[in-house]
Amino acid sequence: MKSLLHLKEKDLNTYEHSIRVGKLAEYIASRFGFDERMTDHLVTGCYLHDIGKIGIPQNVLIKSTGLDSDEWETMKSHPSLGKEMLQEYATIDQEIIDIIAYHHERWNGTGYPYGLRGEQIPLLARWCSIIDSLDCMLSDRPYRNRLSLKEAKDELLIQSNQQFDKQLVYKLLSLPDIALTNIQTIDR
């Protein structure tokens, strides 16, 4: 968790996003009856999913306009940077590292950094991807305003079988709206 504090010092918005993603992961794991190991891995991986952003220059992280191609390539390196950072710790399970490494992979194979597709992407990384995206859509970002819950849910459905595992999207959307909107009010 020292890494999360370092992230907080580097970029408060990314830190707060990581906390919300981790909290929603806790709720999902309890709601869908994940076993203790799976819960621990999902929750830890979701809290740490953007830890590689510690290695991204500040000017790229907080840029309020679109990233140019070089900046975008730099930003896309954060899953690999996070994986490298956490592999130094012998006590962190590989499944947690996989969440960090693969949370930007897409169901259709167009994601990064490895271009994995479908079930090549570990299940918990697929969950993290959806939770991460939902929080991003429901949050104001430096480059755009937040979406309404309806708009965010519609976008998740549109991206089913493209960006996201359709079955997991349907499971997430079966949760009460209040649970999905509470992600934005979690104490920081």
N, C-alpha and C positions, 0 to 999 in steps of 0.2 A: 504493500500500500504506500510505501515511500515514493514509488513511481507516480502514483496518483497525485501526491502532494507536489511533486516536481512539475507534473502537468498543470496543476492549479496555478503555480507560479508562472508558467510559460504562457498559458492561455486559459483564462477563467471560463470562457464560453465552452471550450472543448471539455474542460473538467466537469462543468455542470451537466453537459450533455451526457458524459460518461456515467455520472451518478444516476441520471434519469433512466438511461438504458439499462444499467444494472438493477435498479429498483423494479422496472417493468419485467425484466427477466426473472426476478424473484417471484413476482406475482404469477407469471405464466407457468413457471415450474411448479408452484404450489397448486395452481388451478388445474393443471393437466396431469398432476400426479407423477411428476418425474421422481425417480429414486434419488437417494441422498448424493451419490456420486455425480449423477447427471446434473442435478441441481447445482452442486458446488462448482462444477466445471462451467456450466452456462453462466451462472451469476458472476463468477470470477472473470471469465473471458469477456463478458459484456462490460464489466467495470473497466477492464484493461484494453478493450478493443482498439482504442485510438492512442495507446501509449507511445506508439512510434512517432506521433506528432511532436514529441519532445525533440526529435531530430530534424524537424522541418523549420526553416527560417521563419522568424516572427512576421516578417513582411508578407510572406505567402499565407500564413495562417489567418491573418486578420484583414486581408485585402477585401475591400468592399465592392470591387468590380470583378468582372470575370477574370480568371487566370489566363495568362498567355500560355502557349504550348510548353515552354520550358518550366514555367511555374506549375502547370498541371502535371507534368512528368515528375517534378519534385514531390508534389502532394501525393501522387500515386505510389510513392515509395514508402509511405508510412506503414502499411501492413508488413512489408519486409523488414523495415527498421524495428518495428515492435517485436517481430519474431526473433530477430537477432538479439535484441536486448534481453528477452525473457529466456532464451536458450542458455544464457549464462548461469541461470539458477537451476540447480539440479532438483530442487524441490517442486518445481512447477511441472505438472503433468502435460504430456504432449497434446492432449485434447484441448487444453486451455490455449496453448501456443497455436494450435490449428485455428481456433476461433479468431485470434488476432491476425494470423496470416491470411485467412480466407474470407473474411467478412465482407470483402468487396467483389468476390466472385459472383457471377450471375448464372442463373439457371440455364440460360441459352448459350453460355460459353463466352460471352463478350466482356466479362469482368476482368479484374486485375488483382494481383500481379501475375497469375499463372494461367489464366484462361480456362479454368476448370468449368465443367458443365454438369448439370443434373446432379445425380447422386455421387458423382466424384467429389462434390463439395460436402464436407462433413456436416451431419445433421445440425449440430449445435452452431456451426458457422452460418448455416442457412437461417436458423432462428435469429441469431445476432443481426444478420443483414436486414431482416424485416423490422426488428425492433429499432435498430439504428436508423433506418430510413423513416419509420413512423415518427420518431422523435424529431428528426431533421425537418420533416414536413410540418410538424406542429409547432415548430420553434421559429422565431425571427432569426434570420441569418444575416451576416454582414451584407450579403448581395441580394436578399429578397425577403419579403414579409412571409409570415407563417400562413399555412393553409388552414381552412376550417377542418373539423373532424370529418365531415362528409367528403370534402375534397380529398383529404388524405386517404380515406377508405376507398374512394373511387380510384385513386391513383394506384393503390396497392392491388386492386382488382385488375386494372389495366395492365399492370406489370406482372401479373401472375403468368407463369410459364415463360416469361421473358427474363425479367430480373429475379423473380422470386419463385420458390416452390409453391405451386398453387394450393396444395393441401395444407401447408402451414399458414398461408394467407387466410384460408377459410377458417382454420382453427382460431387464429388471432381475432378475426372479425366476428367470431361467435361470442367473444367476451363482451360484457356490458360496456356501453359507451362511456360510462362514468370511469371505468377502470382505464380506458384508453386516454381519456382527457386528464385524469389525475396525474398522468406522467409529467404534466407541465407544472404541477403544484407541489411536487415533492420537495421537502425541505432540503436546502443545499447546505 
